[in-house]
Amino acid sequence: MAWPTLAELVSNFAPILHLDKDEVNLPSSTDWYIGQVGYQAAGGIYSGPGQWNWGTAEQSSPDDYLVAPQAIWASLMKGYLPSATSYVHVLPVDDRTDMVDLQYWLFYPYNGQETFEVTGWTGNTGQALMPLSIHWGDWECVTVRVNIDQQVVGVFFSQHSGGQWCSPNDGFLSLSGTHPNVYVASGSHANYPAASNSTYEIGGVDVWDVRFAVADYARGGGPTVNLVTPNPPVVIQNDAQAILPTPVTPPPWLAFKGRWGQPIEPTLTDAEIGSLVAAAANGMQLNVLVEEAVQYVAGSTTLQAWLSEVILPIAKGDLTGPTGPSQKGSWAVTPTFLPFGTDAPIASSVSLVPVALATMPGSQILCIGMGNPLPPMMSAWSFDQGKWSSAKSPTMAPFGGLAACATPSGGLALLGLGKTSLLAFISSSGASGGPWSAAALARTAGHDRGQHRPVQRRLVYCLGRR
């Protein structure tokens, strides 16, 4: 088969955005935003809306930034959905001629709030909005890898400072024809492959069997944004001209080295974070000991300061204003892809779900997957020099969670949650994924009455999926 035209290709695979039902900060085009904001040069010269252009963008300083006039903050924060446009960067996949990556960059004039959660060991959760990650000019990205047969090979969903790859056979990704469905988190605009009525945890910390975390809601139910009509994708750079020989003229804003919004000061003090903790826990039906722990954190100035140190880096976002697509690390190099069922067939499970990975010495990646629904046997696959190969893995009962990390000796450590135990398996060789041995870990400590209770702490999934 031959490749279609560049315009046909980016239209055929443009994502469909499903905004959260509570989303109030909608996307827009860059032109809609740029036409209403000012320009602050690092040298102190300010130009108001309509008084500047991109003629000197190539000479811009990283300390330059765009300024949203306070008089129109309310309207700018809302965005303008009728103008929403995707801006596409086309990238080759290594030296292959049968695949390309289509980066669809999405612009939101304003990044809103995330959710702060307090969860007790019984699973009861309280929530409050976290006004720490607000900033102007929010850029997000969805990368669609396609092959010459006009098939989606994988989709990368940007999520805060990272993201996750999904492939059509992993049980997470859904397509409407050839268009990936993307569920956008309320406020933060992080992208997820599936809607969820529970939250996607961004990060957090455990204190005395209580989980304090910042999380995203991506439930869908809000506006659906078709990135083909009425505003077709705009290709802003084509680095795959060897196989798609269509020249592209980049828009002048792509060379802008500065920031897409003015700096914003953090909006919460340590004491206010303590109040937020108390507000999130208010009304929760907590065990007396858990309630005491939560209130102690909320009222202790020492723990307030410690908690803010943990929460602030997760939640505040880029308060100095985000940079544009070409200034981000993911612009030139697509994140490492896990091509399940593509470079090597996986016979052990029709629907293998990747749940943990670790980068091993020698630029090798070892990924652990489980079938869906979970079988007791896991499958491990080693990715080295562009190919997947089967690796031995331990046989164990299904885990309630799984995480992996490389060991200093070059092996792999797996941690999983049993009903009453934290289980660990350690491999001696990263190359083979084995041999495996069980590591003895203490069973879950009971409360004062000596009773055992299930482990409630979450292990972070390296692919971003809770």
C-alpha positions, 0 to 999 in steps of 0.5 A: 500500500501507499501512503495517502496525502498528508492532509488525508492522513492527519484527518483520518486519525485525528483524535476525538476529545471527550471533555469532562462534564464539569469542564469550564476551561475549554480549548480554542485556536491559537489565533483566538487567544493571541489576538486578545493578549499582550506581549511582555519582553524580557527587556521590560517593553510591554505591547498590548493586544493588537500592538505586536506581532510574531515578526521577532519571534525567532529572537524572542527570549525564554523570559518573554511571556504573553499577558492576559489582560485582567479585564477579560480574564473571565472570557479568556478562561472559558476558551472558545470551543468553535475555534478549537484546532489541533496543530500537527507535528509529523515525525518518522519512527526511527528509520522505518518507512512503514510508520509515522507519528502524528503529534496532535497538539491542543491549546487551552487558554487556561489550566484550571483546578484538580481534585485533592483527595483524602482516603482512609484505610477503609476506602472512604474518600473526601475531596476538595478542589485544589487551586494550585495548578492554575496557569495561562496557556495550556498545551497538551498532546496526543500522539497517534502512531499509524502504519502504511496499512492505515492502522493505528499502532499506538496512541500516547496520551499526555498527562502532566509531565508524562503520559501513557502509551496504549495500543489497540489490543491492550483493552484500554484504547478505544477507536471511533473508526480510525479516530482515537477517543480521548477523555480529557481531565477536568481543569488539568486537561490531562488526556486518558484513554478511557472515562472513569467515574473514579479519579486518576491519581496524579501523585500523593503520599501516605501518612498513617494509613491515610492517603493524601493525593492530587487526582484528575477526573476524566468522566466524559459527559461534557462537550465532544470536540471533533478535530476534523470538522469544522476546523481541520488539523493544521500541520505545523511541521513535517519531519517525515518528508522522506515518506510524506513529501509535502512541504509545510510552512510553520506558523510564526508562533512555533519559533516563540521561545517564551511562555504562553502566559504570565507568571502566577504566584502560588495561591495557597499557604501551608495553613491553607493546605491544612484547611484544605485537608480538613475540608476534604476529610469533612463528612467522611465516615472515618475510623476514629484513629484515622480521623485523628490522623487527618486532623493532626495533619491538618492542624500541625504546622510542621506536617502542613509544611511537609505536606505542601512540599509533597503536594505543591510540585505535583499540583501547581503546574507551571506557574511561570507559564508553559512553553510552546510545543517546540520548546518541550522535550516531547517535540523532537523525540516521541516517548518510548513506545510499547508495541504489544502485538506489533513487533512480536505476537503475544500468544499467551493472551489475546488482550495483554495489559501492560501494567509495569515496566522498568528500564534496565542496564543497556537501554533495555526495557522489561515490561510485565503484563497481565491478561484481561481478565487477570490469569494467575500467570503473568507474561514478561516481555523484553524490548531490546534494539527495536524488538520484543522477545519473551522473558520468563516471569514468576507464577503467582496469584493475581495482584491487586496492584503491581509496580516494578523497578530496576535493581542495582545488580541489573535485575528487576524487582516486582511489588504487588498487593495481596489481600493481607500482604505486600508481595515481592519477587526479585529477578537476578537477570534483567536480560532474561527476566529470571530466575525469580525468587520471592522476597520476604516482606512483613505482612500488613500490620494490624491496628491496636486490637491486633486485627489484620486489615487489607493493604489500601495503599496504591502502588504507582503503575508505571504506565499511569493507569490506576 
